[in-house]
Amino acid sequence: MADGKVFNGAEWEDVVVKAGSPHEETPLHPILDGDGNIFVSIPSFRDGERCGTTLVELFAKEPEKVFVGLVEQAYEEDTFCIEAYCKEMGVDIYKKVPIRADTTKVIAKPERGTCPHIDQIRKLSIHNVAAKGPVWARSMTRKVLGNEEFCLQIDSHMKFVQDWDEKAKMEWAATGNEFGIISTTPKGFGDMDTTDVHEVPRQCLVHFLEVGIPHYTPRGDGKVKDLKTPLLSHAWSAGFSFSKCHLEESAPYDPFTPYIMGVEQFARYARFWTRGYDVYTPTQNIVYHNYQENPDGHNAMEWMKRRKERFRKQAVERIKSYLWLPGGTEGMNLSNLGIYGLGKRRTLKQLADFVGIDLETQESRSDSMSCANHEWVPYDLNISPVDNMFDEPDDLDPQPEYPLRTKMAFYREEEVKQPPSLEILGEGDVADIAKELIPNKDEQALPDSLPTTVESMYPSGTLIFVLWVFGLLAWCGLFLSVPSSTSGKSKA
């Protein structure tokens, strides 16, 4: 009996789950040892009213376990996302006072603290004129990512099924894969009450855009029905993605690809797939998307301006470079991408074979290929998901920082540790450490203990203050001195 059906755009296919042998390689089993908290990342561009409604729906069966990372790009006179949310919850939190024709002062009212779950919403505010597109905005959400176990990525205008949080976790666990990602292009609001909850969109076709980058059909060209378990997929949607948060450490959004939209989906899929992550179509619809235009009249054309075309072109060339597509950045050292490049667990050739495309000839996925039955591609678990395919940088791009995330699963900054005590070390170890910490060691006696701190290469605070005062006095003497006398005009 089939374990579900897949419609590939032309016909229905049966899902057949093969019985694997005891010695067959399988994904790393899910590790459920965290707090179960969910971080929901939301970028919003002048979409406050709809975003506020999304927040109302977000706090579900276990509201205390839901935390929001909101990157809001707005004008001060716009209705803000949190403002709209709190109004729907019965609390008016902002007072807006016009200062002059082009400036409005936003003042938080004392009642702000009474808005439900307000302390679980972490907001990064950006003026709308500084917006650089959804990819860049999503990359900023890691600035407010904490130690949550799960991460949900959505848009700012969504609705959810009842108990979505519990259902999303159950779908993820059912993948049987610690590196599994539940994702699909969401159905629209109009489908919430008219279609079977177990009939879920699935992206089958992959074609090359005019710019030369593989792309998925935005609204999904296929669908699944009556799946027993989540189904392995070759596509990923930015509009709905649920996984462990270590995905944001291993394949974070690339902030160096601004002013693009849509083309980043295959690019990010390639990055995390080569790092060992796999996408699965869920057995049920969990979120729904509002595909209507913003009623406030704002849209992508406000940030996708012609004068930004050169930046958009550079972003596309950057993506082409690490996908080994024609038209990439000439002379780019791919090692300099660091974590923003491909991983080491799987190869680009394996990716192309799995998806069913040819990156070299830019041949799209054939309509005749099965969209129902994929075989999982194994990899060496001894290779870390943060190991890069190219790892000899000569000018490494600035790598991501996580100010609020103190418990990293894989991606860790190097720490300066205190040297081991001499009692523990052997002769060779002591000599190696001495070479690094003691200059001219051949001319100096080995100290009784090794230093644990290194003096700063910068001047002290006191010296900086003295120099600052001296500079201030010199400036005053030069520019503020008043002449003791002035010469008048001779009388006639």
C-alpha atoms as one frame of an Amber mdcrd trajectory, in Angstrom:
protein
   0.000   0.000   0.000   1.276   3.495  -0.884   2.396   5.861   1.881   0.712
   8.801   0.210   0.483  10.381  -3.228   2.308  13.169  -5.071   0.882  15.200
  -7.934   3.820  16.321 -10.094   1.849  18.821 -12.138   0.700  16.254 -14.669
  -0.208  13.041 -12.847  -0.349  11.391  -9.442   2.509   9.199  -8.210   2.518
   6.747  -5.326   4.950   7.334  -2.483   6.881   4.118  -1.880   9.046   3.839
   1.222  11.753   1.262   0.693  12.644  -1.095   3.512  16.310  -0.382   4.200
  18.842  -2.986   5.244  20.225  -2.966   8.812  23.599  -1.820   7.453  22.224
   1.007   5.291  23.323   4.524   6.235  20.564   6.686   7.688  20.348  10.281
   8.937  21.356  11.187  12.472  18.330  10.502  14.673  16.646  13.595  16.172
  18.133  14.740  19.466  15.429  16.089  21.752  17.384  17.455  24.678  16.544
  21.169  24.461  13.926  23.432  26.003  11.498  23.175  23.090  11.392  26.958
  22.685  10.718  28.300  19.180  12.338  31.385  17.649  10.137  32.884  14.919
  12.009  35.154  12.502   9.902  37.740  10.664  11.092  40.451   8.269   8.539
  43.195   7.690   8.644  46.030   5.166   6.032  48.696   5.934   3.502  45.955
   6.658   2.618  46.768  10.263  -1.114  46.051  10.244  -0.842  42.569   8.707
   2.293  41.816  10.739   0.443  42.650  13.953  -2.293  40.156  13.087   0.390
  37.540  12.431   1.761  38.074  15.945  -1.719  37.653  17.455  -1.999  34.225
  15.822   1.572  33.245  16.668   1.305  32.669  20.404  -0.284  29.229  20.264
  -0.698  26.159  22.484   2.406  26.943  24.533   2.733  30.724  24.167   5.475
  30.915  26.777   7.724  28.899  24.444   7.377  31.223  21.424   9.877  34.044
  20.894   9.797  36.474  17.984  12.735  38.009  16.117  11.255  40.935  14.199
  13.222  43.022  11.707  10.912  45.912  10.903  11.715  48.314   8.079   9.282
  51.186   8.445   8.673  54.938   8.363   8.036  56.599  11.718   4.468  57.528
  10.732   3.658  53.943   9.707   1.716  51.663  12.012   4.389  49.474  13.564
   3.999  45.711  13.832   4.124  45.625  17.642   1.841  48.666  17.782  -0.795
  46.892  15.672  -0.399  43.669  17.678  -0.854  45.363  21.036  -3.879  47.320
  19.766  -5.521  44.024  18.800  -4.718  42.826  22.316  -6.378  45.954  23.771
  -3.284  48.004  24.638  -2.219  51.304  23.025   1.565  51.417  23.477   2.829
  54.355  21.378   2.252  58.091  21.209   3.428  59.757  17.980   4.165  63.473
  18.118   4.963  65.450  14.919   8.094  67.546  15.509   8.225  69.145  12.084
   7.010  68.363   8.578   9.408  65.447   8.049   9.962  64.197  11.622   7.750
  62.346  14.069   8.730  61.473  17.629   7.605  58.032  18.829   7.084  57.772
  22.601   6.416  54.486  24.409   3.536  54.737  26.861   3.734  53.256  30.389
   1.041  50.777  29.368   3.480  49.089  26.976   4.507  46.599  29.660   0.935
  45.312  29.971   0.772  44.105  26.358   0.703  40.261  26.426   3.992  38.536
  25.557   5.659  41.875  24.774   8.872  40.675  26.443   8.989  37.717  24.044
   9.215  39.978  20.998  12.727  41.120  20.106  12.688  43.897  17.556  15.340
  45.375  15.308  14.107  48.649  13.774  15.417  49.935  10.444  14.245  53.049
   8.598  12.511  52.114   5.371  14.941  54.139   3.226  17.747  51.871   4.483
  15.951  48.659   3.474  17.965  46.274   1.289  15.425  43.559   0.575  14.140
  40.468   2.426  17.385  38.452   2.162  19.373  41.152   3.923  16.564  41.668
   6.459  16.435  37.938   7.252  20.192  37.954   7.804  19.668  40.583  10.515
  17.331  38.352  12.555  20.317  36.486  13.980  21.119  39.673  15.919  18.153
  38.820  18.150  18.371  35.005  18.015  18.690  33.592  21.514  19.237  30.048
  22.778  15.949  28.702  21.407  15.979  25.075  20.228  13.750  25.419  17.155
  13.571  28.109  14.487  10.570  29.002  12.331  11.013  31.315   9.352   7.909
  32.999   7.908   6.750  36.217   6.240   4.958  39.093   7.959   1.457  38.201
   6.745   0.583  34.663   7.823  -2.106  32.610   9.558  -1.657  29.377  11.494
  -3.605  26.223  12.196  -4.604  25.537  15.780  -1.709  24.273  17.918   0.732
  24.948  15.072   3.693  24.897  17.463   3.025  21.333  18.639   2.288  20.139
  15.094   5.471  21.671  13.672   7.607  19.912  16.291   5.863  16.610  15.618
   6.430  16.968  11.866  10.109  17.690  12.448  10.555  14.709  14.769   8.810
  12.461  12.228  11.558  13.150   9.665  13.861  10.979  11.773  16.631  13.452
  10.959  18.390  15.860  13.320  19.296  17.910  10.252  15.780  17.805   8.832
  13.915  20.946   7.726  10.139  21.088   7.344   9.388  23.419   4.451   7.031
  24.042   1.562   5.454  26.994  -0.189   2.360  27.823   1.920  -1.199  27.819
   0.662  -3.127  31.091   0.536  -5.646  32.378   3.079  -8.503  31.401   0.779
  -7.542  27.724   1.074  -7.850  27.518   4.856 -11.466  26.372   4.914 -11.872
  24.991   1.395  -9.212  22.271   1.054  -8.098  19.178   2.906  -5.504  20.021
   5.557  -3.535  16.961   4.411  -3.295  18.164   0.809  -0.036  20.121   0.926
   1.782  22.076  -1.813   5.041  20.581  -3.108   7.563  22.161  -5.452   8.608
  19.767  -8.217   9.933  21.798 -11.153  13.330  23.487 -11.076  14.161  25.815
 -13.941  16.893  28.337 -14.655  15.956  32.002 -14.513  17.115  34.542 -17.067
  19.912  35.542 -14.674  21.151  31.926 -14.804  20.271  30.686 -11.295  18.018
  27.660 -10.556  14.585  28.598  -9.274  11.466  26.933  -7.850   7.890  27.689
  -8.885   6.808  30.334  -6.330   3.344  28.949  -5.515   4.234  25.282  -5.972
   3.449  23.290  -9.106   2.729  20.004  -7.326   1.129  18.728  -4.150   1.065
  15.768  -1.789  -1.874  14.007  -0.204  -2.314  11.637   2.739   1.388  11.282
   3.555   2.183   8.934   6.429   5.428  10.784   7.248   7.117  13.965   5.936
   8.490  13.398   2.428  12.073  14.096   1.365  12.153  17.009  -1.087  14.568
  18.766  -3.461  13.047  22.209  -2.853  12.952  24.765  -0.039  10.694  27.761
   0.567  11.699  30.931   2.394   8.033  31.506   3.276   7.839  28.549   5.672
  10.828  26.732   7.136  10.987  24.898  10.485  14.139  23.271  11.859  16.581
  23.132  14.726  18.193  26.531  15.248  21.667  25.178  14.549  20.718  25.637
  10.883  21.163  29.375  11.496  24.716  28.680  12.672  25.631  26.306   9.834
  24.030  28.108   6.872  23.027  31.613   7.978  21.481  34.094   5.571  24.130
  35.929   3.561  24.029  39.710   4.230  26.326  40.263   1.234  23.480  39.484
  -1.185  21.215  42.558  -0.847  18.446  43.756  -3.154  17.455  40.297  -4.403
  14.304  38.261  -3.872  13.498  34.682  -4.871  16.859  33.724  -6.369  18.263
  33.149  -2.887  16.083  30.098  -2.228  18.022  27.590  -4.322  21.279  29.250
  -3.292  20.603  28.744   0.408  19.256  25.254  -0.259  22.585  24.392  -1.923
  24.506  25.786   1.028  22.700  23.841   3.737  22.252  20.658   1.647  26.026
  20.417   1.161  26.305  20.841   4.948  24.100  17.796   5.575  20.624  19.298
   5.940  17.570  17.842   4.182  14.160  19.329   3.376  10.873  17.471   3.903
   7.342  18.298   2.750   5.045  18.091   5.817   2.037  15.781   6.012  -0.286
  18.693   6.809  -0.618  22.437   6.227   0.633  24.384   9.213   0.823  27.985
   7.993  -1.048  29.980   5.339   0.189  33.011   3.402  -1.611  36.225   2.434
  -0.768  36.600  -1.255  -2.805  39.809  -1.666  -1.146  43.203  -2.124  -0.347
  45.225   0.989  -3.477  47.337   1.637  -1.212  50.220   2.663   0.138  50.305
  -0.887   3.764  49.508  -0.067   5.684  46.878  -2.031   9.122  45.655  -3.073
   9.533  48.392  -5.681  10.216  50.840  -2.844  13.524  49.152  -2.038  14.212
  47.485  -5.410  15.276  50.717  -7.102  17.152  51.027 -10.371  20.072  52.840
  -8.758  20.661  49.710  -6.670  21.062  47.539  -9.772  24.843  47.257  -9.450
  24.493  45.864  -5.917  21.852  43.408  -7.096  24.137  42.335  -9.926  27.029
  41.792  -7.501  24.774  39.646  -5.278  23.754  37.457  -8.234  27.396  37.093
  -9.313  28.362  36.086  -5.772  25.746  33.308  -5.810  26.845  32.137  -9.255
  30.445  31.932  -8.065  29.902  29.355  -5.316  27.408  27.420  -7.454  30.045
  27.258 -10.193  27.673  28.828 -12.693  28.754  30.938 -15.683  28.906  34.655
 -14.939  30.306  34.524 -11.416  32.633  37.066  -9.877  35.924  36.832 -11.715
  38.889  35.804  -9.593  36.861  35.226  -6.418  38.564  33.084  -3.769  35.630
  30.943  -2.606  37.420  30.276   0.674  36.794  33.919   1.608  33.056  33.228
   1.805  33.603  31.161   4.950  30.291  29.988   6.411  28.430  31.765   3.576
  29.774  29.241   1.071  29.180  25.544   0.483  29.716  22.804   3.047  31.956
  19.763   3.035  29.525  16.929   3.749  28.183  16.666   0.197  29.448  17.855
  -3.171  27.945  20.193  -5.733  27.826  17.285  -8.193  25.753  15.248  -5.720
  23.433  18.234  -5.309  22.862  18.570  -9.072  22.163  14.833  -9.388  19.738
  14.879  -6.446  17.814  17.895  -7.752  17.935  16.650 -11.355  19.600  19.639
 -13.022  22.877  20.342 -14.817  24.644  23.378 -13.398  27.247  23.455 -16.158
  24.842  23.414 -19.114  21.999  25.069 -17.130  19.618  22.266 -18.015  16.407
  22.423 -15.976  14.799  19.503 -14.176  12.911  17.219 -16.568   9.135  16.974
 -16.182   9.431  13.198 -16.498  11.487  12.824 -13.297   9.730  11.456 -10.222
   8.699  14.048  -7.660   7.607  11.405  -5.169  10.518   9.119  -4.389  13.951
  10.538  -3.552  16.806   8.580  -2.032  18.571  10.171   0.916  22.204  11.023
   0.130  24.523   9.836   2.939  27.582  11.696   4.224  30.326  11.344   6.805
  28.982  12.444  10.216  32.553  13.047  11.361  32.541  16.114   9.105  31.028
  19.101  10.910  28.208  21.047   9.237  30.275  24.207   9.709  33.261  22.793
   7.804  33.597  24.684   4.537  34.212  23.139   1.120  36.961  25.707   0.563
  38.938  26.557   3.672  42.055  28.522   2.727  40.925  32.170   2.880  43.265
  35.070   2.231  40.710  37.834   2.914  37.835  36.238   4.824  34.449  37.990
   4.665  33.200  39.168   8.065  31.525  36.132   9.578  28.174  36.199  11.422
  27.841  37.182  15.062  25.143  36.069  17.502  25.007  38.608  20.370  22.191
  36.835  22.264  23.008  33.203  21.444  25.416  31.903  24.063  24.873  28.173
  23.523  26.153  27.350  20.057  25.666  23.832  18.713  28.448  23.935  16.130
  29.632  27.420  15.231  31.942  28.663  17.993  34.332  31.573  18.211  37.852
  30.715  19.242  38.385  31.443  22.925  41.646  32.474  24.580  42.195  29.860
  27.258  44.544  29.924  30.234  47.629  27.775  29.525  47.695  24.408  31.343
  49.664  24.225  34.580  53.279  23.088  34.325  52.605  20.056  36.477  50.333
  18.580  33.828  52.432  19.295  30.768  55.363  17.305  29.474  58.648  18.757
  28.353  57.556  19.170  24.743  54.355  21.003  25.642  56.155  23.473  27.889
  58.671  24.235  25.161  55.936  24.812  22.546  54.044  27.233  24.770  57.256
  29.024  25.677  58.023  29.601  21.996  54.710  31.447  21.575  54.649  33.466
  24.808  58.295  34.239  25.622  60.375  36.342  23.173  64.087  35.495  22.740
  63.645  32.367  24.797  67.240  31.304  24.206  68.460  34.370  26.105  65.980
  34.189  28.985  65.387  31.795  31.821  62.106  29.914  31.838  59.798  31.662
  34.366  58.229  29.820  37.250  54.801  30.284  35.709  53.480  31.222  32.322
  51.615  34.508  31.751  47.848  34.255  31.500  47.275  37.771  30.178  48.863
  39.754  27.395  49.352  43.516  27.646  47.192  45.501  25.272  48.814  46.914
  22.157  46.675  50.056  22.593  47.432  53.030  24.903  45.795  53.171  28.318
  42.594  55.088  28.985  44.432  57.686  31.093  46.899  58.458  28.313  44.073
  58.759  25.777  42.248  61.229  28.071  45.382  63.392  28.549  45.988  63.489
  24.806  42.349  64.398  24.209  42.519  67.346  26.663  45.783  68.538  25.091
  44.224  68.401  21.613  41.146  70.308  22.809  43.272  73.103  24.308  45.351
  73.327  21.133  42.187  73.585  19.004  40.794  76.336  21.237  44.080  78.264
  21.038  44.096  78.061  17.259  40.500  78.886  16.403  38.960  80.699  19.342
  41.616  83.355  20.059  40.350  86.973  19.667  42.700  89.716  18.332  43.571
  92.349  20.950  43.036  95.271  18.577  41.584  96.024  15.157  42.584  98.586
  12.611  39.866 101.146  11.730  39.268 102.943   8.462  40.974 106.343   8.008
  38.650 109.308   8.215  38.031 111.504   5.152
